[in-house]
């Protein structure tokens, strides 16, 4: 899976990845959206190492 994700990243495409494995997400993703009951709860940027936005 890692090779596929890297190939997609080279073409600057977006991919939806659903995972509970934080290590895979950290290694693969630039941004993470956290969903709770189908609603966006938070957006985190690994590039900036900060929460970009969060719902209250």
QUIDAJO-V826630 format. One record per helix or strand of 3 or more residues. SS is the DSSP state (H for helix, E for strand). FROM is the first residue (numbers start at 1). TO is the last residue. Records with the same first field share a line. If there is no record, write none. Layout:
SS->FROM-TO, FROM-TO
This chain:
H->2-10, 22-28
E->31-36, 39-45, 50-54
